[in-house]
Amino acid sequence: MNNTGSSVLLIYTGGTIGMKEDPETQTLRPFDFGSLMDEVPELKKFAMRIDSYTFDPLIDSSDIEPAMWKKLAEIISRNYKHYDGFVVLHGTDTMAYSASALSFMLENLGKSVIFTGSQLPVGRLRTDGKENLISAIEIAGAKTIDGKPMVPEVCVFFNSLLLRGNRCTKVDAEGFDAFRSPNLAPLAEAGIEIRYNTDLIRRQVNGVFRAHYGLDTRVSILKVHPGITSQVVEDILLGPLTRAVIIETYGCGNAPSKDWFLEIVRESVRRGKILLDVTQCLRGQVNMERYATGRALKDAGVLSGGDITTESALAKLFFLMGNTDDNEYVKECLEADLRGEMSN
């Protein structure tokens, strides 16, 4: 593995990692990525070209919207032939959503798109930002012996772990170990050396790279909980402006077995809505055949999300619905693994 002569485009969307503390006012402000080598001099040791693009205005990750995903996809598509890899600096709160979305929007991806960020600004003494940034750039520029990108996927790098973007979720609001991929092992681990799990890395076989920009956001999420009322379920499952609903169920796909609940589910399906069953559990998957309550949902027309994360399920629905009005085709694709987002 080497990255000599590689070129990487660093895209700063916003977030803690790109902030610098003003020594006089003690306030945080974005640093100039044009002087990145001065801020992070360790990057000078890489024998690669590193260019940068900064969003203007910068976006707090809590304000991320699909329009930002389209802009990111457009930047990567426009520069695809000019760089060997891309690093996206992003706030942590919605990073898993953005990485999931880009994984679907970038079809036949043959280069690395690595999302990273930090819990502390780069300028702080105990920052995790420098290590995350340095390792993400190294991975984005890494090539195999035959000169191909080492990890041609959309990923998240955080705290020494490289995770598939559409498999991870944020699990800690304060610790450096902020992201986990509960149902898939890391694609790489950074220690003294970066060790790649090559058996898990997906590689483009055929097809030309292309970016998709169509997104249909008419998706709601219903989290099942004890004491949930029929009014709440009706409002979400029968909402006139909703085309699909992700139902976050208990365990391996279970929900209340009350007649009123199942009747609302059946009515929602009759109205042509797409219903996807995703487990609330951090690890494991939906198995709608295991218990009677899960089978009842399946019989009513609810689809299984397997071990997909809620973030990835949302992005997948946005993508599929944004590219077709055929709900039956969307349903077929939902239960298929398109970008490594779920286990077969």
Secondary structure, DSSP 8 states (H G I E B T S, - for coil): -B-TT-EEEEEE--SGGGEEE-TTT--EEE--GGGHHHHSGGGGGSSSEEEEEE-SS---GGG--HHHHHHHHHHHHHTGGG-SEEEEE--STTHHHHHHHHHHHEET--SEEEEE--SS-TTSTT-SHHHHHHHHHHHHH-B-TTS-BS--SEEEEETTEEEEGGG-EE--SSSS--EE-TTS--SEEESSSEEE-TTT-----S---EE-------EEEEE--TT--HHHHHHHHT-TT-SEEEEEEBTTTB----HHHHHHHHHHHHTT-EEEEEESSSSS---TTSSHHHHHHHHHT-EE-TT--HHHHHHHHHHHHHH-S-HHHHHHHHTS-SSS-S--
